[in-house]
Amino acid sequence: MRAIIAGAGRLGSRIARVLAAEHEVTLVDLDERRPAGPAGGAGGAGPRIVLGDACEPAVLEHAGVHTADVLIAATDRDEDNLVISHLAKTRFAVPRVAARVNDPENTWLFDEHWGVDIAVPADMPLVALVEEVAGAVDTVSLLRLGQTGVGVVEILVSAGSRADGRRIDDLRLPTGTLVAAVIREGEPVFPARDLPLRPGDVLFLVSHTATEQEIRSAVQ
């Protein structure tokens, strides 16, 4: 996946570090002092950095918008995020566009008319945003999530446990917790909501609120 993130503030930098573990990420910002982390591309090398105003079509073109699968407008100005989203969708036909909503009173603006597929509230958990943008949280990125303050818990499903034979969607997980990955017989399995779990499965769960003990109690 190729992603462009406009805005290298706290949200933009965090999502860039997570996605860059496995995807090609370009981070765009006006301030050369803000982008953090090594420049590069994919495979954990860090996001590529482009200096400039993402509201300018030429800057988006330089960032590779023509081949982007996802664009995230994550600046701290709602008007900029709307302009960037509109350009990305209507001028460059980016398949998936997410935009941060800084002022809740502006939420009504962030819809398909402005090219926004995913409106991102200021308090949206990072885990949920990654899942919305990338479709699922890949195993490698779990390590990056752990480094950004999101709890990551690894649990082995044992025979007779609460998870044994149940679908992921049937697990009574704590609020703010999701199954990000399933490893079955050494191979990753997409954690679809209707996937039946069985003994020997290894679950990677992520949460921004629950403790490890609360998560384990719901599964074991």
N, C-alpha and C positions, 0 to 999 in steps of 0.2 A: 504494500500500500504506500502511496505517495501522499504526504500531508503537508499543507502549508498552514502555519500558525502566525497570524498577524497580532503582534503585541507580545513583548517579552517581559511582561510584568510577572507577578507571582503565579497566576493561573497559567499563562502562556508558557512560562519556563517549566512549570511542573509537568504539564501535559506533553511538552516537547521531550523532556527527559524520559518519560514513560514510553511514549510511542517510538522513540529513536532506538530503543533496545532491539527492535525487530523490523522497523519500517524506515523508509526514507523520509526524513523530516526537514523542512526548511522553516526557519524562524525569521520573521520580518519585523524590524523595529527601527524607529527613527533615531533612537539614542544608542550610539555605539558602546556606551558604558553599561547598558542594561542586559544584553544577551549574555547568559552565563553558560559555562561548560565548553568543552572542546568542539571546534568546528569539524564537520566531516560529512557523514551521510547516514548509512544504516549499519545494522549489526553492532549497535552499542557504541559507535564512534562518536555519538553526539549529533545534534542537529546542525545542518548547514545554516549559516547566518547571512542574511541579506539586509543591508542598511538602506532604509528609505521609507517613504510613506505608502502604506498598503492601500490607501485611497486612490493612488495613482495607477492607472492601468499598466504603464510601462514598468513600474516596480513589480507588480504581480507577474507580469510576463517574464521579467528577469528571475523571479523566484521559481518559475516553472509551472505557472498556473494552467497552461495548456495541457499538461499531462498529470495534473493533480487528481487524486481520487477524493480527497477530503480537504476542505478549507475551514479553519476555525478562526473567527474574528473575535479576538480576546483582549482588545484594548480597553482602557478605562473610560472611554467615551462612547455612549450609545449611538450618537450620530455617525461616528466613524465606523462602528461595527455594522450599522445598517448599510452604509455606502459600500463597504467592502463586500458584504454579503450579496448586495444587488449586482455589483460588478462580477463577482465570482459566478453567480448563477445565470444572469441574463447575457453577459458579454462573453464569458469564457465557458459556460455550460459545465461547471464543476458538479459532479454527481451528488455530492453530499456537503451541505454547508451548515455549520453550527455557529451561533453567535451568542456572545455573552450579553446578558441584560444587567446593567449596573443599577439602574433605577427601576424598581418594581412597577412604578406607574407607567413605564414605557413598554411593558410586556406585550400589550395589545398590538404594538407595531411589528413585533418580530414574528412575521408569518410568511407565507409563500409569496405575498405581494412584494416583499423585499428580498426574496430569494432565500429565506431562512427555513431550513428543514428541521433544525433542532435549536430551540431557544434555551439558553443555558442560564438559569438563575445564579446570582452571585454566590449563593450558599449551596449550590449543587455539589455533592461529594465527588471527588476526583474519580473514584471507582465507577460511579454511575456514568460520568462523562466519557470515560474510556470505553465503557461497554456500549454506549450510544453511538460513539464515533467509529469505533473499530469493529463493532459487531460482537466481540468477545475479547476477554483479556487473555493474551497468550501467556504461556508459562514463564518465558524469559522475563516478560514485563512485570511479573509478580515481584521479582526482586527489586525492581525500580519503585514499585508501589510501596514496598516496605520502607524504602529510603525516604519517602515523602510523607511519612507519618500515618500511612494506612496499615492496619494490622493484617498480617498474612498468617494463616494457620493451616498446617498440613495434617490431615487425618486419614488413617487407614481404616477402611470399612471392614469390620469384623462380622462373622456369622452371629446372627441373633441381635445385632445392634439396632438402634433406631433407624439407621439408614438402610439396613439390609433389605433388599427387595422393594424399596420405595422409590418412587420417582423423585427427581430433584425438586419438582414443583410441590411435592407433598411434604417436604421437610419443613418443620416448624422452626425456621431460623430466626435469630434475633433481628430486630429492625436494623436496617442498614447493612445487612450481611448478604453476600451472594456467593454461589459456587462459581469460581472463575475458571477452573480447569479440572479435568478428570484424567488420571493416568490409569490405564487398564492394560495389564500384561505388558508393561513397559512402553506402551504407545499412548499418545495423547488422544483423548476422545472429546469431541465438542460437547460442552455441557448443556445440551438442549433440555428444556424444562420437563419434557416427558421421558427423559432417559432413566431407565430402571437401574438402580445401583445394586452391586453385588459384592460379596466378600472378596477382598483383595484389591478393590479399587482404592486408589489414593486420591483424596479430594484436596484441592487447594481452595480455601475460602478466604475472602477478603472482607474487611469491615472497617467502618470509620467510627463506630460507636461501641460495639460489643466487646467484652473481654474474651480472652482465649477460653477461659473456663465456661462461659456462657455458650460459646460456639460448640465446644466439645460436648457439653451436656445435651445439646440438641441433636447431635449426630451419633454419639456412641451409646 
